[in-house]
Amino acid sequence: MPIVAQSTETTDWVSRFADEVIAEAERRAPAKPAVVVASGLSPSGPIHLGNLREVMTPHLVADEIRRRGHRVRHLISWDDYDRYRKVPAGVAGVDESWAEHIGKPLTSVPAPEGSPHPNWAEHFKAAMVDALAEMGVEFDGISQTERYTSGAYREQVLHAMRHRQDIDAILAQYRTRPKAAGKKSQKPVDEAELEAAEGSGAAAEDDGSSGSAGYYPYKPYCGNCEKDLTTVTAYDDDSTELTYACTACGFSETVRLSEFNRGKLVWKVDWPMRWAYEGVVFEPSGVDHSSPGSSFVVGGQIVGIFGGEQPIGPMYAFVGISGMAKMSSSKGGVPTPADALQIMEPQLLRWLYARRRPNQSFKIAFDQEIQRLYDEWDRLDAKVADGSALPGDVAAHARAVGTAAGELPRTPRPLPYRTLASVADITAGHEDQALRILGELDPADPITSLDRARPRYDKAEAWINTHVPADQRTVVRGEPDAELLKSLDEPSRQSLRLLLDGLAGQWSLDGLTHLVYGVPKVQAGFSADATPKELPPEIKTAQRTFFALLYHLLVGRDTGPRLPTLLLAVGQERVRTLLGE
């Protein structure tokens, strides 16, 4: 697999990782037909936008490798055979009664009420699968329930049990630190381990069972209550007879592990086992896995027991949401990729992950900041089109708008998001009114169908309807504010006359923009075309005062949507009435 050289001027973080992955894959297995990259997701609750980085980082690298003509597999391991740890907050129809299922495999827990899916795992997996399809993410999904219950990992499980002392010796290096006076032993370090300890009441649950019978890296699910609150009490390597007891219901049994498929390796052993089994070359992990004793660090030693090597891959930083704290799926109520795709096109969401190196944190906006993000995206789009964008920005843009399989569907006429949001706000679902306004934005090239502005228009409308508080929505006055109009001084009356006189000849988005900014200039004795450099600072104050007057007369507030858009939305006749003509 020869590496396709990339010039230093055009490489971005994705290209650099692709170079490393291709070289590493060739070193490990020159004859292997495909490079393997991997992600792991637990459908224990809503899969949020922080989890999406676990997918997007290898997806972007895999796609670059694919663009260079190499075969590549992006595996997503669905950790649906993990234990149900806790009842997540904020899931509709789910209350504390679901706590009775804690300890069962996720695929044995009922789906939330009203779900069309057969179990808890499939319910939360489905939303993520749909979102990834909309984003153009190609992957091979692997159900860990299917892998374990089919016996696919049987040899790996038996191998781990035969080498349990070797595994225990590795884990023992991290269970305690050399003690300083008054210091306690090290605690679990990553969130999964903390949740496991919290959910089972056993701080070493993620390491495996350890007691008078010895250490065992395998955890059976109880044959009676289906929970993993079990302890292995005996195991014979020759016959593979395993005896366990359930602390939840008191059930116990002896089984032959060579024929038994109702259980799994503990996480710190399971993950490196899969690296070796699948031949994973590249897999990122969260920054919470970088500490000594974390699953990734320990796995790097345990993987050798299975004859494999630890994947290369970066530690990725957290993804935040405007106005929200760090995301945690166990706390519930955090936005998912499906939530983001309700209000933004997939190109924008892909770009947010592509433009930042994995070790850089960033935020995804669900508040007013989304309008600024869209403005930034549209400026980049224009720079790429005219050839003025920087090489790194060009690369991020290319990864956002499409994949090796082709470009993602896009809005034919991508009008500014803030304009579309204002139109959706003002028209409140009346598509005929929305089309009238959008058709007047540019009389030289009018929009004659809302489909030309979709799906961006629909995303902006969804944002208005779901993320803008009711008290911030725009309601145009039904009648003129006679009292305010009567109280106006002569300069204010003159500014309204100048605006009304210019309406007919400037009835377009650009024309009205020129008009509303020009009125205070003309009143001060300057040309409406005068640039900010040619004007005294007082003009900005005069403009703000004029804008506030218009907002009060049109919508009864100090602020609102951009005035040119608002004027178009209200319509000439109604504007004249509300401004006292």
N, C-alpha and C positions, 0 to 999 in steps of 0.2 A: 504494500500500500504506500506508494510514494507520496510524500507531503507536497502539496501545492504551495509554493512559496508565496508569501504575502509581503508586500513592501511595507517598510516601517511607517510610511506616511499614511497608509490606508488601514492598518490593523487597528482593531479595537479589542476590548477584553474578550469578546466571543472568539475572534479569529486566533488570538494567542492561545486560548484554551483548546481550540480545535487542533492547532499545531501540536500541542503537548499530548492530547488524547490520541491522535493518529500515531504519533511516534511511540507512545507507550503501548498501544494496542499491537503495533508491529513487533515491539520488543518481546511482549508476553506470548503472543500466539500469531506468528506470521501467516499461518495458513487459515486462520479463522475467517469465515466469510463475512462477518459483520462486526463492527465495533459496538460494544454494549455500554450504554449509559443508563442510569437508573434514578428513580425517585421513589419515595415511600410515603403513603398517605394513610392516615387512620380515619375511617368514617365513623368515629365515635360521637360525632355531632356535626354541626355546620362546618364545612371545610372553608376556612377564611382566606383572606387575601395575603396573610403572612405565609400560610401553607402554599399558596400559589407560587411563591419564589422557589420552593422545593421542586416545582415542576418546570417553571420557566427557565431556570438556569441551565439544566441539562437539555431542555428542548431547544434553546437557542444555539447551544453548542452542537447538538445533534443535527440541527438543520443546516448549520454551516458545513459540517462534515458531509452531509448529503448533497449540498450545493456543489461540493468539490468532486462529486462522482463516486463517493464511497458508500457502501452499504452500512447502515447503522440501525440499531434497535434501541428505542427509548422504552425501557420497562417502567411501568408504574406498578409497584407492589401495593395492593390494597390490603392493609393490615386488618382485615375483617375477621380474623380469628383471634384477635386480641380480646382481653377481658373487657367487659363493660365496667368502667371504673367509677363513674359518678353520673348523676342525672344533670345534664347541662341546663343552665338557665336560659330562658328566652326561647325555648322550643315550643311552638304552639301545640296545645293538647297534651303536653307532657308535664306531670306533676310528681310529687315525691313518691307516689305509689310505684313509680318505675324503679325505685330503689330495690325492690324485691328481685330485680334481675341483675344486680351488681354481682360480678364474678362470672357471669355466663359469657360465651363468645358473642361478639357483636351480631353475628348472623343467627343467633338463637334468641335474640331480643326482638319483641314485636316492633313493627314500625309505628311511628306516631299516628295517632288516630286520624283516619281519613286518607292516609297515604295509599297509593295504588301498589306500593312495593311490598315484597314478601317479608322483609325484616328491617331492622334498624340500619344495618350497614348498607343495604341496597338503597334505602331511602336517601341517605346522605351522599352516597356514591353517585346516584343518578344526576343530581344537580350539578356536580362537578364535571361529570362526563359531558353533559350538554354544554356547559360553559367552555370547556376545552375544545369542543367541536367548533363552537362559534369563533374561537380564537385561532383556529387552524393548527392546533397542537396534535400531532400524530404520535400515537403511542401504542404499546402492547400492554394490556392490563393483565395482571396476575392476581387472582384471588388466593390469599393465604389459607382461607378455609378449604378451598378446593385442593390446594397443594397438600395440606396436612391430612385431610380426611380421605384423600385418594391413595395415600401411602407414597406419594412422589418423593418425600423426604425421608423415607424409612431408613435407608442406608446411612444418611447423614445423622439421623437421630441415634441409631445404634452406635455409630462411630463416636458421637459426642459422649454417650454413656460409657463406652470403653475407655475414653480419654478424660473422664471426669476429674481425675486427680490432677492432670495437667492443666485443665481449665480452671480448677479451683486454685491452683498455685498462682496462676496469672491474676485471677480476681483478688486473691489474698494480698497482692501487692498494693491494692488500692482501697481495701476495706478499712485500713487504719494507716495513719501516718506515724512516723516516729514521734512519740509523745514528748511534748514539752511540759513543764510543770503547769498543772491546772488546766491543760488543754484536752478537749474531748476528741473522740475519733471523728474522722471525716464523714460528713453526711452525703447522701445522694446529691448529685450536682445538676442533672438536667430535669426539665419539667416532667417528662415521661416517668422518670424514676421517682420523683417526688409524689406524683399521682399514684403510681403503683404502690408505693409504701403506704400512702394515705388510704388508698382504697382497700388494701388487704390487711392492714394492720401489721404488716411484716416489713421491716425496713430493708431486708435483704431480698425481697421478692423478685427484684429484677435480676439478681445474681443466680437464683435457684435455691432449692431446698438444702439446708445444711443442719445437721443435728447429730444425735447419737448414732444414727445409721449411716452417716457419711454425707457427702455432697452429691447432689443430683441436678444436672442442668435441664431436666425435663419436668414439665408440669402437666399432669393429667387433668382433664375435666371430669368431674364426678359423674359416674354412670347413673346416679339417682337424681341429683338436683341440677346437674349440668354446670355447676360452678367450679372455679379453679381454686377454691379454698381447701386444697388437698396437700397432703404431705406424703412423700414417698418414704416408706418404712423399710423396704428391702428390695434388692435387685441382684439377679444372678446373671453374669455376663455370658455364661455358656448356654443356658436355656432361654435367656432374655425374660425370665419371669420377674415381673415387677408387682410389688404390693404397695397399695396406697390407702390412706384413710382420709375421709372428708371431715373437716372440722365444722362444716356448716350443718350437715344433716346426720353425721355419724356413720354414713355408709363406708364400707371398705370392700376391696376385692383384690384378687391376684389375676393378672393378665400376662399374656406373652407379648412383649413389646414388638417382636418381629411380626405380629399380626394385628396390633392395636393401633388405631388411628385417631383416638379421641384425646388429643393433647398436643402440646407444642414445646419446642425449646424455649427457654427463657430468653428475654429480649437481647441481653448482651451476648448471647451465644447464637441466637437465631439470625441476627443481622450479619455477622461475619460468615455464617454458614451460607447464607444466600449470595454474598459476594463471590464466594468460591463456586457455588453451584451454577450461578448464571454467568460467571466470568466477567463481572462488572469492572469496567476500566475507569469510569468517571461517575461520581455521585457526590453532590454537595451536601453539606449538613449545616444546621443552624449554629450560631455562635455558642449556644448553650452546650454544644457537644465538644467544645475545645478545651474544657477543664480536665485536669488529671482525674482519672476514674470515670469519665463519661463514656457513653456507649461507643463512640467513634474511636476514642483513644484506646480503650480496652480491646475493642474489636480488631484493631490493627495488629494485636498480638495473637488473638484467638484465631484469626483467619488462617494462620499458618498451620494450625492443627488440622484444618480441612483441605490443606494443600493449595490454598489460594493466596492472593495478595490483596492488600487494602487498596481500594480505588483511590485515584487522585481526585482532587476536587476542592473547591474553596469552602471556607466557612462563610455563610451568608448572614448579613445583618437583618435587623428587624424591619418590617414594613408597618408604618403607622397610618392613621386616618386623621384627617384634619379635625382637630377638636377632641380627639379620643386618645386614651392611653394605649400602651403596648397591647397588641391583640393576644388573647388566649382563648382557645376554643372551649376550654373547660369552664370558662366564665359565661359563655353564651352571649348572644346579642351583638356579635361582631359581624361586620359586613363580609359577604362572600363574593367570589367572582361573579356569580349570577346577579347579585345586588349591583355590582359595579357596571355590569353589561346592560343593566336596565337604563342607566343614565349616560353611558359613554360607549362610543364605538370600539370594537375590538382593537383597531389600529392604535388608538390612544392608550388603551390598557397595556398592549404589548410594548409600546414605546416606553412607558414608565419603567418597565422591568429591563428593557434592552439598553437604555441610555446610562444606567448606573452600574458600576462594577458591583459584583455580589457583596463585597465587604462594605459598601456604602448604604446606609439606611436612607429611606425616602418616605414620603407620605403620599397617600392617595386621597384626593379631595372629594368629599361629598357635600361640601358647603359652597359658598360663593367662589371659593378658590378654583373650582372646576372651570369657571369661565376664563380665568387667567391661563390655566393649563391649556385650554383649547386655543386661546389666542396664540400661545407659544407654539403649539403644534402647527397651527395654520401658517405662522411665519416661517417655520422650518420647512413646511411643505412648499411654500413659495420659493424659498432659497434653493431647495433641491431642484425645483423645476427650472430656475434661471441659472443654475450652476454656481451660485455664490456660497453654498453651504460648506462648512469645514468637513474634512474627510471622515472624522469620527461621527459627526452628526449625520452625514450621508449614510454611513453604515447602520447606525441605529434606526434611521428612517426606513431603510430597505428591510431591516428585520421586523419592523413594525407593520409595514403595509403588505407583507406577503411572506411566503415560505418557499422552499425549494419546489413545492408542488404548484406554485403560482400565486398571484395576488389575491388577497381577501376581497370580498365584495365591498364596495365603498359607495358613499353617497354621491350621486352624479353631480349635484350642484351643492358643494359644501359651504353653505352660508355661515357667517359667524355664529357660534353657539350662543353667545349672549343675545344676539338679535333674535334667534329662534326661541330662546327661553322667554324673552320679553313678549314676543308674539303669542306664544302658548299661554303665558300668564294673562295677558289682556283678553284674549279671545275665549279662554276658559272652555276649550273643547269644541268650539264651533269651527269646523274645518273650512266652511265656505268663507268665513271672515278671515281665517288664517291665510287662505289662498289669495284673497283680495289684497291683504297687506303685503305678502311676499311678492305678489305680482307687481306691486308698485315700488318695490325697493330699487329696481333698475329698469326704468321704462325702455331702455335700449335693448335689453335682453330679458324680458319678463318671464317669470316662472308661471307656467300654465297648468301645472299639476303638482300636487304636494308630493307625489312620488319622486319628483326630481330632488326634493330636499330630504328624502328619507334614506336611511334610517335616522340620520342626525336629528331631524325635527322630532321624531318620536322619542329619542333619548332626552332631548331638552325638555319636552313636555312631561316626560316621566320624572325628571329632576324637579321641575316646578311643582308637580302634584305630590311628590313624596318627600322632598327635602327642604321646601321653603315653607316656613310657618305661616299659618293662615293670616296672622296679623301683618305679614310682610307681602302678602299678595296684592296685586294692583286692582283697584276697583275705580273705574272712571265715574266721575260725578254724573248724576242724572239730570241735574239742573245747575245753572250758573250760580256761583257764590255772589249773590247780589250785594251783600254787605261788604265783602272784600273789594269788589269792583268799585263800589261807591266811595270807599275810603282811599283809593289810590291817588298819589300825587301826580302832578303833570308829567315828570320824567317817566314814571312807570306806565302812564297811559300812552305816552309817545312810543315806548318800547313795544307795547302790544300792537300799536298801529303799524309800526315798521314790520313786525312779524307778519301780521295779517295781510299787509300789502304785498308781501313776497311769497305768500303760500302758493298761489296758483302757478307761478313761474318756477318754483323750486320744489315741486312735489315729487321728490325721490329721496332715497336715503342720503345720497351725497349732497343733493341740493338743500335739503332741510338741515343737514349738519352745517353746511356753509352758512345758512341763514341764521340759525339760533346762536352760533358763535359770533356771527357778524353784526347782529343788532347792537350789542353794547359797544362795539368798535365804532360803528357809524354814529351812535349817539355822542361819543366822545370826540368826534371830529376826524376820525381816521377812516381809511378805506376798509371795506369788509374783507379785502384780500390781504390786509397787512399781516405780517408774520409776527410771532411772539417777540422776536428780537427788535422789531420796529415799534413795539408798544410799551408803555409804562406799566409797572407792576399793578397799578390800580385797576387795569382792565380785567385782570383775573377776578378781582373782588367784585367788579360790576357784573361779570358773567355769572358768578355764583349767585349773586342776588337775583338776577334775571331768571336764572334756571329755577330757583326756589319759588319765585312768583308763579311761573308756569306750572310747576308741580302742584302748588296749592290750588290753582284755578282748575286744573284738570283732574287731579286725583286726591286733593285734600291732604297732601303730606309734603314734607320738605324734600323728599327724594322719591325716586321711582326708576323705572326702566329708562334706558337712554332716550333723551327727548326726541330725536328724529324718529326712532322706532315708535315711540308713544304717539307722536303726532300722526304718523301713518295709520296706526292702529285705530285711533279715535275717528279719523276721517275728516276731510276738510270742512264739511258742513257743520259737524258737531263741534269741531275745534273753534270755528268762528262763533258759534253760539255760546260756548263755555268761556270764551275770552271777551265776551260782551259786545260783539259786533251787531 
